[in-house]
């Protein structure tokens, strides 16, 4: 057992990293249960594709609206405490939702409000959580640390959680949300065990000055700027298609609740395969090359899903997409953590968060409108056409992506 622990979380990374890993994996499993159960509950209560897309929008809206504020909070307050408090708020909201389901008074309006409140708490917790790893491990260990954290995210939140959440939902709608509340509470206890190094006190400044400093830094450094612009634009096309995925699974592929949960599991399986080969890929292919190939894969994913009605073909496509998503996510967060100064980690990370969810919110609005007017396949055609244009536009800009040293990232001319 000890040997397995040393492989998963090497002793040189420290005891606090192990607490972080355990807390992250536990919380991710809880979120994975809701990843399937949430859309299934909305689909059961909602009367139109527009409402299903609205549920996705309300989950993605808090990071867009509050992401920059969450970054300021993460850089000003005790980051570990922010994570714990955010988890506690989510447990309370889930408790109210479980009670409503249990007493049969739940309605679509209540679910939408709960999803929004959960998203608000999560954006503050996630913003602070992403700053913990650089404070706990050496710079050269960020790759392995991120790989372990993202590997747990893929395994727990995307592979194990959704099928289990769908199965629990089939037994009773309250069970996946009750289990999520228990797991989030357990994760909060583990987060509280982390010991962070002392940091120098920051000079007092106005919140808007803090936000402005992060925006100027992100725009001035070409690698981070390129990541932010790319995720913003591509998430418009991704958000359009994925906002109605639960309807696509049932109406286009003929899948039930468990089959819908299996989609996320297949995506996760692709990500797990990518974890095995990620190190070899980065030794043989430039980071810019990996990004370019990944965006081509994402473009073809939309096309293939728009064309097929066959579940096993769709599952094969989801598997490849999952590998791309892991490679992109690991590369993106490692580049950012290596380049950004410690005092700016929360705020610059929040700039990336706002871009991520800004694209998703815009995309979900487009996806809901297209699905309402033309059917659930229309958002995937939009995703293919839009992504193809973006690949051409962004191809040269992706050359800025590199594992640069913090001091080596030189300001680049605005483009």
C-alpha positions as CSV (number, residue, x, y, z in Angstrom):
1,X,0.0,0.0,0.0
2,X,2.8,2.4,0.9
3,X,4.5,1.7,-2.4
4,X,1.3,2.5,-4.3
5,X,1.0,5.8,-2.3
6,X,4.6,6.7,-3.2
7,X,3.9,6.2,-6.9
8,X,0.7,8.2,-6.9
9,X,1.9,10.9,-4.5
10,X,5.8,10.8,-4.2
11,X,7.0,11.5,-0.7
12,X,9.2,14.4,-2.0
13,X,6.0,16.3,-2.8
14,X,5.2,16.5,0.9
15,X,2.4,15.5,3.3
16,X,0.3,18.6,2.4
17,X,0.3,17.6,-1.2
18,X,-1.2,14.2,-0.2
19,X,-3.9,15.9,1.7
20,X,-4.6,18.2,-1.3
21,X,-4.8,15.1,-3.6
22,X,-7.1,13.2,-1.3
23,X,-9.4,16.3,-0.8
24,X,-9.5,17.0,-4.5
25,X,-10.3,13.4,-5.5
26,X,-13.0,13.1,-2.8
27,X,-14.7,16.4,-3.9
28,X,-14.3,15.4,-7.6
29,X,-16.2,12.2,-7.0
30,X,-19.1,14.2,-5.5
31,X,-19.1,16.6,-8.4
32,X,-19.1,13.7,-10.8
33,X,-22.3,12.3,-9.3
34,X,-24.0,15.6,-10.0
35,X,-22.5,15.9,-13.5
36,X,-25.0,13.3,-14.7
37,X,-27.7,13.7,-12.1
38,X,-28.0,17.5,-12.5
39,X,-28.9,17.5,-16.2
40,X,-31.1,14.4,-15.7
41,X,-33.1,16.2,-13.0
42,X,-33.4,19.3,-15.2
43,X,-34.5,17.3,-18.2
44,X,-37.2,15.6,-16.1
45,X,-38.6,18.8,-14.9
46,X,-38.0,21.2,-17.8
47,X,-40.4,21.5,-20.7
48,X,-38.2,22.7,-23.5
49,X,-34.6,22.5,-24.8
50,X,-34.3,26.2,-24.0
51,X,-34.7,25.5,-20.3
52,X,-32.2,22.7,-20.4
53,X,-29.7,25.1,-22.0
54,X,-30.6,27.7,-19.4
55,X,-29.6,25.3,-16.6
56,X,-26.1,25.0,-18.2
57,X,-26.0,28.8,-18.6
58,X,-26.8,29.3,-14.9
59,X,-24.0,26.9,-13.9
60,X,-21.5,28.6,-16.2
61,X,-22.6,32.2,-15.4
62,X,-21.1,32.6,-11.9
63,X,-17.5,32.0,-13.0
64,X,-18.0,34.6,-15.7
65,X,-19.6,37.2,-13.5
66,X,-17.6,36.5,-10.3
67,X,-14.4,35.0,-11.6
68,X,-12.3,38.1,-11.3
69,X,-13.7,38.8,-7.8
70,X,-12.9,35.2,-6.8
71,X,-9.3,35.7,-7.9
72,X,-8.9,38.8,-5.8
73,X,-10.3,36.9,-2.8
74,X,-7.9,34.1,-3.4
75,X,-4.9,36.4,-3.5
76,X,-6.0,38.4,-0.4
77,X,-7.3,35.8,2.1
78,X,-6.3,32.5,3.5
79,X,-6.7,30.3,0.4
80,X,-7.2,27.1,2.3
81,X,-10.0,28.7,4.3
82,X,-11.7,30.0,1.2
83,X,-11.8,26.4,-0.2
84,X,-13.3,25.0,3.0
85,X,-15.9,27.7,3.4
86,X,-17.0,27.4,-0.2
87,X,-17.4,23.6,0.2
88,X,-19.5,24.2,3.3
89,X,-21.8,26.5,1.5
90,X,-22.3,24.0,-1.3
91,X,-23.2,21.3,1.3
92,X,-25.9,23.6,2.7
93,X,-27.4,24.2,-0.7
94,X,-27.4,20.5,-1.5
95,X,-29.0,19.8,1.8
96,X,-31.9,22.1,0.9
97,X,-32.2,20.5,-2.6
98,X,-32.3,17.0,-1.1
99,X,-35.0,18.0,1.3
100,X,-37.1,19.5,-1.5
101,X,-36.7,16.3,-3.6
102,X,-37.5,14.1,-0.5
103,X,-40.7,16.1,0.3
104,X,-41.7,16.2,-3.4
105,X,-41.8,20.0,-3.6
106,X,-38.9,20.4,-6.0
107,X,-39.6,22.3,-9.2
108,X,-37.6,23.5,-12.1
109,X,-37.3,27.1,-10.7
110,X,-35.8,25.7,-7.4
111,X,-33.3,23.5,-9.3
112,X,-32.2,26.4,-11.4
113,X,-31.6,28.6,-8.4
114,X,-29.7,25.8,-6.6
115,X,-27.5,25.2,-9.6
116,X,-26.7,29.0,-9.7
117,X,-25.9,29.1,-6.0
118,X,-23.7,26.0,-6.2
119,X,-21.9,27.7,-9.1
120,X,-21.3,30.8,-7.1
121,X,-19.7,28.9,-4.2
122,X,-17.7,26.7,-6.6
123,X,-16.1,29.6,-8.4
124,X,-14.6,31.0,-5.2
125,X,-13.5,27.5,-4.0
126,X,-12.0,26.5,-7.4
127,X,-10.1,29.9,-7.8
128,X,-8.4,29.4,-4.4
129,X,-7.8,25.7,-4.9
130,X,-5.8,26.1,-8.1
131,X,-3.3,28.3,-6.2
132,X,-2.5,25.7,-3.6
133,X,-0.3,23.4,-5.7
134,X,2.3,26.0,-6.6
135,X,2.6,26.9,-2.9
136,X,3.2,23.2,-1.9
137,X,5.6,21.7,-4.5
138,X,8.7,22.8,-6.3
139,X,8.4,24.3,-9.7
140,X,9.9,21.3,-11.4
141,X,7.2,19.1,-9.7
142,X,4.3,21.1,-11.1
143,X,3.9,18.7,-14.1
144,X,3.6,15.6,-11.9
145,X,1.4,17.4,-9.4
146,X,-1.0,18.7,-12.0
147,X,-1.0,15.3,-13.7
148,X,-2.0,13.6,-10.4
149,X,-4.7,16.2,-9.7
150,X,-6.1,16.2,-13.2
151,X,-5.9,12.4,-13.3
152,X,-8.0,12.2,-10.2
153,X,-10.4,14.8,-11.7
154,X,-10.8,12.7,-14.8
155,X,-11.1,9.4,-12.9
156,X,-13.4,10.5,-10.1
157,X,-15.4,13.4,-11.7
158,X,-15.7,12.0,-15.2
159,X,-15.2,8.3,-15.2
160,X,-16.5,6.9,-11.9
161,X,-18.9,9.7,-10.8
162,X,-21.3,10.2,-13.7
163,X,-22.3,6.5,-14.3
164,X,-22.7,6.1,-10.5
165,X,-24.7,9.4,-10.3
166,X,-26.9,8.2,-13.2
167,X,-27.4,4.9,-11.5
168,X,-28.3,6.5,-8.2
169,X,-30.7,8.9,-10.0
170,X,-32.4,5.9,-11.5
171,X,-32.9,4.5,-8.0
172,X,-34.1,7.8,-6.6
173,X,-33.5,11.5,-7.6
174,X,-32.3,12.5,-4.2
175,X,-29.5,10.0,-3.7
176,X,-26.8,11.4,-6.0
177,X,-27.2,14.9,-4.4
178,X,-27.2,13.5,-0.9
179,X,-24.0,11.5,-1.7
180,X,-22.4,14.6,-3.2
181,X,-23.1,16.6,0.0
182,X,-21.4,13.9,2.1
183,X,-18.4,13.7,-0.2
184,X,-18.0,17.5,-0.3
185,X,-18.0,17.6,3.5
186,X,-15.3,14.9,3.6
187,X,-13.3,16.9,1.1
188,X,-13.5,20.0,3.2
189,X,-12.1,18.1,6.2
190,X,-9.2,17.0,4.2
191,X,-8.5,20.5,2.8
192,X,-8.4,21.7,6.3
193,X,-5.4,19.4,7.0
194,X,-3.2,21.2,4.4
195,X,-0.4,23.4,5.8
196,X,0.6,26.3,3.6
197,X,3.9,28.1,3.8
198,X,3.9,31.6,5.2
199,X,3.7,34.3,2.6
200,X,4.7,37.9,2.7
201,X,1.9,40.3,3.4
202,X,0.6,42.2,0.4
203,X,0.4,45.9,0.2
204,X,-3.1,47.2,0.5
205,X,-4.7,48.2,-2.8
206,X,-8.2,48.7,-4.2
207,X,-9.9,45.6,-5.7
208,X,-10.2,47.2,-9.1
209,X,-6.4,47.9,-9.0
210,X,-5.8,44.2,-8.3
211,X,-8.0,43.2,-11.2
212,X,-6.4,45.7,-13.5
213,X,-2.9,44.4,-12.6
214,X,-3.9,40.8,-13.5
215,X,-5.5,41.8,-16.8
216,X,-2.4,43.8,-17.8
217,X,-0.1,41.0,-16.9
218,X,-2.1,38.4,-18.8
219,X,-2.3,40.5,-21.9
220,X,1.4,41.4,-21.8
221,X,2.6,37.8,-21.8
222,X,2.1,36.1,-25.1
223,X,1.8,32.5,-23.9
224,X,-0.9,33.3,-21.2
225,X,-2.7,35.7,-23.6
226,X,-2.9,33.1,-26.3
227,X,-4.3,30.5,-23.9
228,X,-7.0,33.0,-22.7
229,X,-8.1,34.0,-26.1
230,X,-8.2,30.4,-27.4
231,X,-10.3,29.0,-24.6
232,X,-12.7,32.0,-24.8
233,X,-13.4,31.5,-28.5
234,X,-13.4,27.7,-28.6
235,X,-15.7,27.5,-25.7
236,X,-18.4,29.3,-27.6
237,X,-18.6,26.4,-30.0
238,X,-18.1,23.8,-27.3
239,X,-20.7,25.4,-25.0
240,X,-23.3,25.5,-27.8
241,X,-23.1,21.7,-28.4
242,X,-22.5,20.5,-24.8
243,X,-25.3,22.6,-23.4
244,X,-27.9,20.3,-25.0
245,X,-25.8,17.1,-24.7
246,X,-28.4,15.4,-22.4
247,X,-31.0,15.9,-25.1
248,X,-28.6,14.8,-27.9
249,X,-28.0,11.6,-26.0
250,X,-31.6,10.7,-25.7
251,X,-33.1,12.1,-28.9
252,X,-30.3,11.4,-31.3
253,X,-28.6,8.4,-29.8
254,X,-31.5,6.8,-28.0
255,X,-29.7,6.6,-24.7
256,X,-31.3,6.5,-21.3
257,X,-30.0,8.0,-18.0
258,X,-27.3,5.3,-17.6
259,X,-26.2,5.7,-21.2
260,X,-25.9,9.5,-20.7
261,X,-23.7,8.9,-17.7
262,X,-21.6,6.6,-19.8
263,X,-20.8,9.4,-22.2
264,X,-18.8,11.2,-19.5
265,X,-17.2,8.0,-18.5
266,X,-16.0,7.3,-22.0
267,X,-14.6,10.8,-22.2
268,X,-12.8,10.2,-19.0
269,X,-11.4,6.9,-20.2
270,X,-9.8,8.8,-23.1
271,X,-8.3,11.2,-20.7
272,X,-6.8,8.4,-18.6
273,X,-5.2,6.9,-21.7
274,X,-3.7,10.4,-22.4
275,X,-2.2,10.5,-18.9
276,X,-0.1,7.5,-19.6
277,X,1.4,9.0,-22.8
278,X,1.4,12.7,-21.9
279,X,5.1,12.7,-20.8
280,X,6.2,11.0,-24.0
281,X,4.1,13.4,-26.1
282,X,5.7,16.5,-24.5
283,X,9.1,15.1,-25.1
284,X,8.4,14.5,-28.8
285,X,5.9,17.1,-29.8
286,X,6.1,20.9,-29.0
287,X,3.4,22.3,-26.8
288,X,2.2,24.4,-29.7
289,X,1.9,21.3,-31.8
290,X,-0.1,19.5,-29.2
291,X,-2.5,22.5,-29.0
292,X,-2.9,22.6,-32.7
293,X,-3.6,18.9,-33.1
294,X,-6.0,19.1,-30.1
295,X,-8.1,21.9,-31.7
296,X,-8.4,20.0,-34.9
297,X,-9.6,17.0,-32.9
298,X,-12.2,19.2,-31.2
299,X,-13.4,20.5,-34.6
300,X,-13.8,17.0,-36.0
301,X,-15.6,15.9,-32.9
302,X,-18.4,18.3,-33.6
303,X,-18.6,17.1,-37.2
304,X,-18.7,13.4,-36.3
305,X,-21.4,13.9,-33.6
306,X,-23.5,15.9,-36.1
307,X,-23.3,13.1,-38.6
308,X,-23.8,10.0,-36.5
309,X,-26.8,8.3,-35.0
310,X,-24.9,5.2,-33.9
311,X,-24.1,5.1,-30.2
312,X,-20.8,3.1,-30.5
313,X,-19.5,5.6,-33.1
314,X,-20.4,8.5,-30.8
315,X,-18.7,6.8,-27.9
316,X,-15.5,6.4,-30.0
317,X,-15.6,10.1,-30.8
318,X,-16.1,11.0,-27.1
319,X,-13.1,8.8,-26.2
320,X,-10.8,10.7,-28.6
321,X,-12.2,14.0,-27.4
322,X,-11.4,13.0,-23.8
323,X,-7.8,12.4,-24.6
324,X,-7.6,15.9,-26.3
325,X,-9.3,17.5,-23.3
326,X,-6.7,16.1,-20.8
327,X,-3.8,17.1,-22.9
328,X,-5.1,20.6,-23.4
329,X,-6.0,21.0,-19.7
330,X,-2.7,19.7,-18.3
331,X,-0.7,21.8,-20.7
332,X,-2.7,25.0,-20.1
333,X,-2.6,24.9,-16.3
334,X,1.1,24.0,-16.2
335,X,2.1,26.8,-18.6
336,X,0.1,29.3,-16.5
337,X,1.4,28.2,-13.1
338,X,5.0,28.2,-14.3
339,X,4.7,31.6,-15.9
340,X,2.6,33.6,-13.3
341,X,4.3,35.1,-10.2
342,X,3.0,33.6,-6.9
343,X,1.3,36.9,-5.8
344,X,-0.8,36.9,-9.1
345,X,-1.7,33.2,-9.3
346,X,-5.3,33.7,-8.1
347,X,-6.1,36.7,-10.2
348,X,-4.5,35.6,-13.4
349,X,-6.1,32.2,-13.0
350,X,-9.4,34.0,-12.6
351,X,-8.8,35.8,-15.9
352,X,-8.6,32.4,-17.5
353,X,-11.7,31.3,-15.7
354,X,-13.7,34.3,-16.9
355,X,-12.6,33.6,-20.5
356,X,-13.5,29.9,-20.1
357,X,-17.0,30.5,-18.8
358,X,-17.6,33.6,-20.9
359,X,-17.3,31.4,-24.0
360,X,-19.5,28.7,-22.4
361,X,-22.3,31.2,-21.4
362,X,-22.3,32.7,-24.9
363,X,-22.3,29.2,-26.5
364,X,-25.1,27.8,-24.3
365,X,-27.3,30.7,-25.4
366,X,-26.6,30.0,-29.0
367,X,-27.0,26.2,-28.5
368,X,-30.4,26.6,-26.8
369,X,-31.7,28.8,-29.5
370,X,-30.5,26.6,-32.3
371,X,-31.8,23.4,-30.7
372,X,-35.2,25.0,-30.1
373,X,-35.5,26.2,-33.7
374,X,-33.7,23.4,-35.7
375,X,-33.3,20.4,-33.4
376,X,-30.6,19.0,-31.1
377,X,-28.1,18.4,-33.9
378,X,-28.0,22.0,-35.0
379,X,-25.6,23.1,-32.2
380,X,-23.1,20.5,-33.3
381,X,-23.1,21.8,-36.9
382,X,-22.5,25.3,-35.4
383,X,-19.7,23.9,-33.3
384,X,-18.0,22.3,-36.4
385,X,-18.3,25.4,-38.6
386,X,-17.2,27.8,-35.9
387,X,-14.3,25.7,-34.7
388,X,-13.0,25.2,-38.3
389,X,-12.9,29.0,-38.7
390,X,-11.1,29.5,-35.3
391,X,-8.5,26.9,-36.1
392,X,-7.4,28.9,-39.2
393,X,-7.5,32.2,-37.4
394,X,-5.6,31.0,-34.3
395,X,-3.1,28.6,-35.9
396,X,-0.1,31.0,-35.8
397,X,-0.9,32.4,-32.4
398,X,-0.6,29.0,-30.8
399,X,3.1,29.2,-31.5
400,X,3.4,31.3,-28.4
401,X,2.6,28.3,-26.1
402,X,5.7,27.1,-24.3
403,X,7.0,26.0,-20.9
404,X,8.6,29.4,-20.1
405,X,10.4,30.3,-16.9
406,X,8.6,32.9,-14.7
407,X,11.4,35.4,-15.4
408,X,11.8,34.5,-19.0
409,X,8.3,35.5,-20.1
410,X,8.9,38.7,-21.9
411,X,6.1,41.2,-22.7
412,X,4.9,40.8,-26.3
413,X,3.3,43.4,-28.5
414,X,-0.5,43.3,-28.4
415,X,-2.1,41.5,-31.3
